[in-house]
Amino acid sequence: MSERVLCKDCIHAVIPWKDLLFAFGDNRSLFTLCRRAWVEPTEVFDSVVGPVKKEGYYRRAILERTPGFKDENRCGEQAQYWTPKDKKHLFTYIKRIEQ
């Protein structure tokens, strides 16, 4: 695959409103979340206070694309779940599907 795609051009990438002020320049990759990477809420038993509920959250997009993680639900370095956000990347998407 000769053409690399970016998470910022993917429909699943989102920057929360609370982090929008800090997401400029190089910091954008730190604050971009992936909507495909939802972590379910869990309940953990703490021996001091009892059961503690941890809220669900979206993982960071930079962690989804980092090589080395073996989870099959991750997008990976090849960006297997990448979908264009707007029409200007439509032909890139079509080329990726044909391969």
C-alpha positions as CSV (number, residue, x, y, z in Angstrom):
1,M,0.0,0.0,0.0
2,S,1.8,3.1,-1.2
3,E,-0.6,5.7,0.2
4,R,-0.7,6.2,3.9
5,V,-3.8,7.6,5.4
6,L,-4.2,9.8,8.5
7,C,-6.5,9.5,11.5
8,K,-7.4,13.2,11.2
9,D,-9.1,12.4,7.8
10,C,-11.0,9.5,9.3
11,I,-14.7,9.7,10.2
12,H,-14.0,7.8,13.5
13,A,-11.5,10.4,14.8
14,V,-12.9,13.0,17.1
15,I,-11.4,15.7,19.5
16,P,-13.6,16.3,22.5
17,W,-14.8,19.8,23.1
18,K,-13.1,20.0,26.5
19,D,-9.7,19.3,24.8
20,L,-10.2,21.4,21.6
21,L,-8.3,24.4,23.1
22,F,-5.2,22.3,23.6
23,A,-5.3,20.4,20.4
24,F,-3.3,22.7,18.1
25,G,-0.2,21.8,16.1
26,D,1.8,18.9,17.4
27,N,-0.6,18.3,20.3
28,R,-3.5,17.2,18.0
29,S,-2.4,13.6,18.0
30,L,-2.4,13.5,21.8
31,F,-6.1,14.6,22.0
32,T,-7.6,12.8,19.1
33,L,-9.9,9.9,20.1
34,C,-11.1,7.0,18.0
35,R,-14.9,6.2,18.1
36,R,-14.2,2.6,17.0
37,A,-12.1,2.0,20.1
38,W,-14.7,2.0,22.9
39,V,-13.7,0.4,26.2
40,E,-16.7,-0.9,28.1
41,P,-17.4,0.3,31.7
42,T,-16.3,-2.1,34.4
43,E,-16.9,-2.7,38.0
44,V,-13.8,-3.3,40.2
45,F,-13.9,-4.5,43.8
46,D,-11.8,-2.3,46.1
47,S,-11.1,-3.9,49.4
48,V,-11.3,-0.6,51.2
49,V,-14.5,1.1,49.8
50,G,-16.2,-1.8,48.1
51,P,-17.2,-2.0,44.4
52,V,-16.0,0.9,42.3
53,K,-17.5,1.5,38.8
54,K,-15.1,2.7,36.1
55,E,-16.7,4.6,33.3
56,G,-16.3,3.6,29.7
57,Y,-14.1,5.6,27.4
58,Y,-12.7,6.0,23.9
59,R,-9.0,5.1,23.4
60,R,-6.6,7.6,21.8
61,A,-6.2,7.3,18.0
62,I,-2.4,7.3,18.4
63,L,-2.7,4.1,20.4
64,E,-4.9,2.4,17.8
65,R,-2.4,3.0,15.0
66,T,0.8,2.2,17.0
67,P,2.5,-1.0,15.8
68,G,3.1,-3.8,18.4
69,F,-0.3,-4.2,19.9
70,K,-1.7,-7.6,19.2
71,D,-5.4,-6.9,19.8
72,E,-7.4,-7.8,16.7
73,N,-9.9,-5.0,17.2
74,R,-7.3,-2.2,16.7
75,C,-7.0,-0.3,13.5
76,G,-3.3,-1.0,13.2
77,E,-0.5,0.6,11.2
78,Q,-2.4,-0.3,8.0
79,A,-5.5,1.6,9.1
80,Q,-7.9,-1.3,8.3
81,Y,-11.0,0.6,9.7
82,W,-10.2,3.9,8.0
83,T,-13.2,5.6,6.4
84,P,-12.9,9.1,4.8
85,K,-14.4,12.0,6.6
86,D,-15.2,14.0,3.5
87,K,-15.5,13.6,-0.3
88,K,-12.0,14.6,-1.2
89,H,-10.6,11.3,0.1
90,L,-13.2,9.1,-1.6
91,F,-10.8,7.9,-4.3
92,T,-8.2,7.1,-1.7
93,Y,-10.8,4.9,0.0
94,I,-11.7,3.2,-3.3
95,K,-8.1,2.4,-4.0
96,R,-7.7,0.9,-0.5
97,I,-10.8,-1.3,-0.9
98,E,-9.6,-2.7,-4.2
99,Q,-6.3,-3.9,-2.8
